[in-house]
Amino acid sequence: MQFIEDLKGLSKDKIEHLVFNFLNNVKTGENILIIHPDYTRKDFTQLIVPGLIKLLKRKGARRVDFLNASGTHRNMEENEFLKKLGIESHDSSINFFNHKFDDPSHLINLGEISGGFVQDKTGGEIKIPIPVNVNKLIFNDYDLIVAISATVPHEATGFSGGLKIFFPGISGPEVIDLFHWAAAMISIENLIGTVNNAARDILNEGARYIFRNLKTRVVSFNMVNAELENAVLPLGLYFAAGYEGFIEAYEAACNLSIKAHIKYIDIPLNKVVQVMPENYDEIWTAGKGSYKLQRPGVMAENGEIILYGPHIKVFHSNDSINSDIINTGYHCRDYLKNYLERHPGFCKNSAAHLMNVAGPGKYDPSIDCEKLKFKITLATAITEELCKKVNLNYRNPDTLKKIDFQSSGKLWIEDGGKYLYELNTKKAEV
């Protein structure tokens, strides 16, 4: 592994220098695939790719393809690819591909993670195998695959980055559904902000199947960055090759992310406004404003998280997932476990999202009574009627003022969903 890191920030020249030093010793070839994060991720992919293309072409590349590791997010338009990748224009040697997670013709099946393995990792909650499928583009005649990922605290995997870009980043709906439901059963409280955990074990096992079948050389570029106003500050970049290299680079990136992306508070919070950035243009992604406040003790009992985003008009841009959300609503784990028992065909990825946004709570099915630990309120373009239908609270975004959230137990967070909040237990006990 090679890396550079600096909490004060990395210059573009340093980034390009390390990319050159690393890849200059790697056999690249004529046909290259670069897998990268999608439009919802704020990182510095655009500082890596232009120099990377120049180096690859200098070393003989004739075709450079880009695959958007979008999971279930919407497709990217060409102008979004160009912006994300820092490319001003391109010729026929550069091609952009969206990951079609719901199109079987784009996927290849490689086996399955055993039900026993899944059962062990989920504490007995899930006992069925998880299939291992992946976008079959990676098995084309490429000489090299470059996977660019970014590491921040993540609700389903502890931290993002590394092998996650393959599994479930470019996997099919069964993988995405079952993996996210498995992670939901393990719970955000037990996952987010942890480097090694049961969900990562499942993820790594799925990726192991992919790498066993993949004959192409694969290298990892793992980023860590901070967000300042409307800019991104590169903090770390980690390079490694192969399956074990991905894990090594991921773990090193996590150690820096812990320093950069976790904020400590002294007392539990009663009211929090998460100001969601423009790239979170649906509740599916804006839900991170809730996830990042769910470490134990951060939210006070009966506290309120307000997701503020007047630009947000839908729960999900996919009509089917959006319908799932509207017809089922946001509820706690026990409620949704009961719901899935009665509706076994319901999308488990949708169920995981509904549970994760709502947060912890209790549900008694005998009297149909649910009590959530805290309230989730939407201050968006979604109507009050629709908020109530999905079991969320409504607030007119025009009524929110930063000055009203400056006192003890209150917090106004710009660029919501960016930081993971942790209770400083030593101070909280004083």
DRENMAR-642945 format. One line per 5 residues: for each residue x, y, z of C-alpha. Coordinates in Angstrom, 2 decimals, padded with zeros to 5 digits, always signed. Each point is the difference from the previous one (the first is absolute). Layout:
N
X,Y,Z; ...
This chain:
430
+000.00,+000.00,+000.00; +001.09,+003.57,-000.73; -001.71,+003.03,+001.49; +000.10,+003.69,+000.78; -001.97,+001.72,+002.74
-000.10,+003.44,+001.54; -002.82,+001.38,+002.16; +000.89,+003.47,-001.28; -000.75,-001.10,-003.57; +001.72,-001.50,-003.03
+000.86,+001.99,-003.10; -000.98,-001.11,-003.49; +003.70,-000.35,-000.85; +000.59,-002.39,+002.90; -003.00,-002.08,-001.04
+001.14,-000.21,-003.61; +003.54,-000.81,+001.08; -001.14,-002.95,+002.10; -002.33,-001.27,-002.74; +002.95,+000.09,-002.40
+002.40,-001.72,+002.42; -002.45,-002.79,+000.75; -001.31,-000.73,-003.48; +003.32,+000.50,-001.72; +001.06,-003.34,+001.49
-003.26,-001.76,-000.91; -000.56,-001.70,-003.35; -003.04,+001.81,-001.36; -000.70,-001.10,-003.58; -002.29,+001.29,-002.75
-003.50,-000.42,+001.49; -000.76,+001.53,+003.38; -003.11,+000.06,+002.20; -000.31,+002.61,+002.74; -002.75,-000.56,+002.59
-000.85,+003.15,+001.93; -002.48,+001.52,+002.52; -003.19,+001.61,-001.26; -001.44,+003.51,+000.18; -001.14,-000.40,+003.63
+003.58,-000.23,+001.29; +002.08,+003.11,+000.67; +003.64,-000.91,-000.51; +002.98,+000.91,-002.19; -000.39,-002.50,-002.83
+000.24,+002.98,-002.37; +003.57,+000.66,+001.19; +001.09,-003.58,-000.67; -001.58,-000.90,-003.33; +001.42,+002.57,-002.48
+003.60,-000.79,+000.92; -000.85,-003.69,+000.16; -001.31,+000.04,-003.57; +003.12,+001.78,-001.26; +002.25,-002.54,+001.70
-002.00,-002.98,-001.26; +000.05,+001.29,-003.58; +003.71,+000.72,+000.26; +000.43,-003.64,+001.00; -001.97,-001.23,-003.02
-003.68,+000.10,+000.97; -002.32,+000.18,-003.01; -003.31,-000.28,+001.85; -000.95,+001.30,+003.44; -003.49,-000.89,+001.23
-001.67,+001.43,+003.11; -002.59,-001.89,+002.06; -002.12,+001.91,+002.50; -000.27,-002.10,+003.19; -003.46,+001.28,+000.81
-001.66,-002.84,+001.91; -003.70,+000.88,-000.28; +000.52,+003.73,-000.59; -001.23,+001.58,-003.21; +002.06,+000.02,-003.20
+002.47,+002.80,-000.61; -000.31,+002.25,-003.05; +003.08,+000.64,-002.16; +000.51,+003.48,+001.43; +000.01,-001.54,+003.49
+002.65,-002.52,-001.06; +002.13,+002.81,-001.39; -000.30,+002.05,+003.19; +000.60,-002.97,+002.29; +003.08,-001.11,-001.93
+001.46,+003.45,-000.67; -000.15,-000.53,-003.77; -000.76,+003.02,-002.19; -000.56,-001.99,-003.20; +000.76,-003.45,-001.35
+000.48,-001.97,-003.19; -001.18,-003.48,-001.00; +002.74,-001.64,+002.09; -001.90,+000.95,+003.19; -003.39,-001.53,+000.81
-002.41,+000.46,+002.90; -002.16,-002.81,+001.42; -002.70,+000.12,+002.67; -000.43,-003.07,+002.18; -003.41,-001.50,-000.90
-000.62,-001.75,+003.31; -003.52,-001.11,-000.98; +000.82,-001.35,-003.48; +000.96,-003.73,+000.16; +001.64,+000.22,-003.42
+002.69,+002.23,+001.56; +000.84,-002.44,+002.81; +001.88,-003.26,+000.45; -000.56,-002.46,+002.86; +003.08,-001.42,+001.72
-001.43,-002.05,+002.88; -001.40,+000.79,+003.42; +001.04,+000.74,+003.57; -001.27,-002.89,+002.09; -003.04,+000.39,+002.20
+002.05,-001.23,+002.96; +002.56,+002.78,-000.49; -002.77,+002.63,-000.22; -001.78,-001.47,+003.03; +003.18,+000.17,+002.06
+000.71,+003.62,-000.99; -003.57,+001.21,+000.65; -000.39,-001.71,+003.36; -002.54,-002.43,-001.42; -002.27,+002.70,-001.46
+000.54,-001.04,-003.64; +000.53,-003.64,-000.96; -000.13,+000.11,-003.78; +002.93,+000.14,-002.45; +000.95,+003.26,-001.69
+000.68,-000.39,-003.73; +003.20,+001.42,-001.44; -000.69,+001.80,-003.25; +001.78,+002.93,-001.55; -000.01,+002.20,-003.08
+001.40,-002.22,-002.74; +001.82,+002.93,-001.59; +002.93,-000.75,+002.32; +000.51,-003.32,-001.84; +000.50,+001.68,-003.37
+003.42,-000.03,-001.65; +001.58,+002.54,+002.36; +003.70,-000.03,+000.78; -000.45,+001.98,+003.21; -002.85,+001.01,+002.30
+000.44,+003.10,+002.16; -002.49,+000.35,+002.87; -000.26,+003.50,+001.49; -001.88,+000.23,+003.29; -000.35,+002.38,+002.93
-000.10,-000.75,+003.71; -002.39,+001.62,+002.47; -002.08,-001.46,+002.84; -002.78,-002.12,-001.54; -003.23,-001.36,+001.45
+000.13,-003.45,-001.63; +003.72,-000.77,-000.12; +001.62,+001.95,+002.85; +001.97,+002.09,-002.48; -000.40,+000.32,-003.75
+002.73,-000.74,-002.51; +002.11,-002.95,-001.00; -001.69,-003.21,-001.12; -003.44,+001.54,+000.49; +000.31,+001.45,-003.50
-000.32,-003.55,-001.39; -002.39,-001.55,+002.52; -002.64,+001.37,+000.16; +001.02,+003.13,-001.99; -000.32,-001.68,-003.42
-002.15,-002.97,+001.03; -003.59,-000.95,-000.80; -003.21,+000.66,+001.96; +000.07,-003.29,+001.95; +003.48,+000.79,+001.32
-000.87,+003.61,+000.79; -003.27,-000.99,+001.70; +001.37,-002.81,+002.15; +003.26,+001.70,+000.88; -001.68,+003.20,+001.18
-002.62,-001.95,+001.93; +002.76,-002.07,+001.64; +001.77,+003.24,+000.95; -003.25,+001.43,+001.34; -000.41,-003.07,+002.21
+003.50,+000.54,+001.37; -001.10,+003.65,+000.50; +001.45,+003.44,-000.69; +000.99,+000.38,+003.66; +002.26,-003.06,-000.26
+001.40,+000.83,-003.45; +000.47,+003.64,-000.81; +003.49,+001.24,+000.81; +001.45,-003.49,+000.58; +002.82,-001.24,-002.25
-000.49,-003.77,+000.30; -003.47,-001.37,+000.60; -002.43,-002.76,-000.98; -001.38,+001.88,-003.03; +003.55,+000.54,-001.31
+000.60,-003.74,+000.40; -002.98,-000.69,-002.29; +001.14,+002.67,-002.45; +003.57,-001.36,-000.09; -001.27,-003.55,-000.52
-002.09,+001.10,-002.99; +002.94,+001.91,-001.47; +002.21,-003.07,+000.48; -002.22,-001.93,-002.45; +000.36,+002.81,-002.53
+003.78,+000.14,+000.28; +000.30,-003.79,-000.29; -001.72,+000.17,-003.38; +001.61,+003.22,-001.19; +003.22,-000.60,-001.92
+000.64,+003.68,-000.74; +002.46,+001.98,+002.12; -001.86,+002.26,+002.44; +001.35,+002.99,+001.92; -001.65,+002.11,+002.68
+000.14,+003.77,+000.35; -001.60,+000.76,+003.38; -000.70,+003.66,+000.84; -000.63,+001.88,+003.24; -001.08,+003.63,-000.13
-001.65,+002.78,+001.95; -002.76,+002.29,-001.24; +000.48,+003.73,+000.39; -002.89,+002.24,-001.03; -000.43,-000.94,-003.69
+003.49,-001.47,-000.36; +001.64,-003.35,+000.66; +003.32,-000.20,+001.84; +002.00,-003.17,-000.80; +001.51,-001.48,+003.17
+001.22,-003.45,-000.95; +000.49,-002.30,-002.96; +000.85,-003.70,+000.28; +001.13,-002.29,-002.81; +000.13,-003.78,+000.05
-000.55,-003.00,-002.28; -002.10,-003.15,+000.28; -002.52,-001.22,+002.56; +002.25,+000.28,+003.07; +001.25,+003.37,-001.23
-003.54,+001.36,-000.08; -000.49,-000.94,+003.65; +003.35,+001.47,+001.03; -000.71,+003.30,-001.78; -003.54,+000.12,+001.42
+001.17,-000.49,+003.59; +002.68,+002.67,-000.37; -002.59,+002.40,-001.46; -002.35,-000.73,+002.91; +002.64,+001.03,+002.52
+000.22,+003.42,-001.64; -003.78,+000.25,-000.43; -000.44,-000.49,+003.75; +002.08,+003.14,+000.55; -001.71,+001.99,-002.75
-003.66,-001.02,+000.08; -001.01,-000.57,+003.63; -001.15,+002.89,+002.18; -000.51,-000.27,+003.75; -002.79,+001.58,+002.02
-000.19,+000.36,+003.79; -003.72,-000.53,+000.60; -002.80,-001.81,-001.89; -001.78,+002.09,-002.60; -003.67,+000.98,+000.19
-000.38,+001.76,-003.36; +002.25,-000.23,-003.04; -000.33,+001.49,-003.48; +001.94,-001.80,-002.72; +000.28,+002.35,-002.99
+000.16,-002.48,-002.88; +002.25,+000.92,-002.96; -001.28,+000.21,-003.57; +001.50,-003.34,-001.04; -002.32,-001.72,+002.50
-003.06,+000.61,-002.14; -002.28,-002.72,+001.44; -000.74,-001.31,+003.49; +001.72,-003.26,-000.95; +003.35,+001.81,+000.23
-001.02,+002.85,+002.32; -000.75,-002.71,+002.58; +003.70,+000.23,+000.89; -001.03,+003.00,+002.08; -001.69,-002.47,+002.33
+002.58,-002.79,-000.23; +002.90,+002.21,+001.09; -001.77,+000.84,+003.29; -000.76,-003.55,+001.08; +003.08,-000.91,+002.00
-001.08,-000.97,+003.56; -000.92,+002.99,+002.16; +000.29,+002.68,-002.67; -003.75,+000.67,-000.28; -001.97,+000.59,+003.16
-003.17,-001.99,+000.61; -002.87,+001.63,-001.97; +002.48,+002.29,-001.76; -000.55,+001.25,-003.54; +002.10,-000.23,-003.17
-001.09,+002.46,-002.70; +001.14,-000.77,-003.54; +000.04,+003.40,-001.71; +000.07,-000.03,-003.80; -002.49,+002.16,-001.93
+001.44,-001.50,-003.21; -001.10,-003.55,+000.95; -003.26,-000.98,-001.67; -000.08,-003.81,+000.15; +000.91,-002.88,+002.26
+001.67,-001.80,-002.91; +000.30,+000.73,-003.72; -000.74,-003.67,-000.80; -003.80,-000.32,-000.22; -000.08,-003.51,+001.48
+002.16,+000.86,+003.03; -001.84,+003.29,+000.46; -003.29,-001.92,+000.05; +001.41,-002.45,+002.58; +000.87,+002.89,+002.29
-003.34,+001.79,-000.35; -002.10,-003.13,+000.48; +001.94,-001.32,+003.00; +001.41,+002.99,+001.84; +002.94,+000.49,+002.35
+000.04,-002.29,+003.02; +002.29,-001.68,+002.50; +001.66,-003.41,-000.32; -002.68,-002.04,+001.83; -002.79,+001.52,-002.07
+001.74,-000.70,-003.30; +001.02,-003.54,+001.01; -003.68,-000.66,+000.68; -000.96,+001.67,-003.28; +002.39,-002.22,-001.97
-001.43,-003.09,+001.62; -003.41,+001.04,-001.34; +001.40,+001.27,-003.34; +003.00,-002.25,-000.80; +000.30,+001.37,-003.54
+000.58,+003.58,+001.16; +003.34,+001.50,-001.07; +002.43,-000.50,+002.87; +002.20,+002.87,-001.13; -003.00,+002.31,+000.29
-000.78,-001.49,+003.41; +003.58,+000.65,+001.16; -000.25,+003.65,-001.11; -003.34,+000.45,+001.77; +001.39,-001.45,+003.22
+003.29,+001.86,-000.12; -001.58,+003.42,-000.50; -002.60,-000.55,+002.74; +002.62,-001.16,+002.48; -000.41,-002.22,+003.06
-003.36,-000.66,+001.61; -002.39,-002.62,+001.34; -003.07,-001.59,-001.54; -002.67,-002.21,+001.56; -001.90,-001.77,-002.81
-002.71,-001.26,+002.39; -001.31,+003.55,+000.41; +001.67,+001.51,-003.10; +001.87,+002.54,+002.14; +003.31,+001.53,-001.05
+002.25,+002.32,+002.00; +003.02,+001.53,-001.76; +002.95,+001.29,+002.00; +000.04,+003.33,-001.82; -001.98,+001.90,-002.64
+000.98,+000.48,-003.64; -001.35,+003.17,-001.61; +000.21,+000.94,-003.67; +000.42,+003.67,-000.90; +000.01,-000.61,-003.75
-002.24,+000.45,-003.03; -001.88,-003.17,+001.00; -003.49,+000.87,+001.21; -001.26,-000.23,+003.57; -002.61,-002.54,-001.09
+002.63,-002.28,-001.51; +002.29,+000.35,+003.03; -002.81,-001.15,+002.29; -000.80,-002.89,-002.34; +003.55,-001.36,+000.37
+000.05,+000.49,+003.80; +002.30,+003.05,-000.03; -000.55,+003.51,+001.29; -000.27,+003.11,-002.18; +001.48,+003.45,+000.39
-000.29,+002.91,-002.41; +003.63,+000.63,-001.04; -000.65,+003.76,+000.00; -000.50,-000.08,+003.78; +003.50,-001.26,+000.78
+002.60,+002.50,+001.18; +003.55,-000.88,+000.99; -000.12,+002.41,+002.96; -002.70,-002.15,+001.63; +002.34,-002.98,+000.26
+002.98,+001.53,+001.81; -000.86,-000.86,+003.62; +000.99,-003.03,+002.09; -001.33,-003.30,-001.33; -000.66,+001.48,-003.45
+002.13,-000.14,-003.13; -000.15,+001.45,-003.51; +002.20,-002.05,-002.37; +000.98,+001.37,-003.39; +000.69,-002.57,-002.75
-002.07,-002.55,+001.87; +000.99,-003.65,+000.02; +003.69,+000.85,-000.22; +001.15,-000.76,+003.55; -000.67,-002.83,+002.41
-000.88,+001.28,+003.46; +001.20,-001.78,+003.13; -000.84,+000.70,+003.65; +003.03,+000.87,+002.09; -000.94,-002.41,+002.79
+002.55,+001.32,+002.47; -001.44,+003.51,-000.15; -003.59,-001.29,-000.18; +000.50,-001.81,+003.33; +001.30,+003.10,+001.82
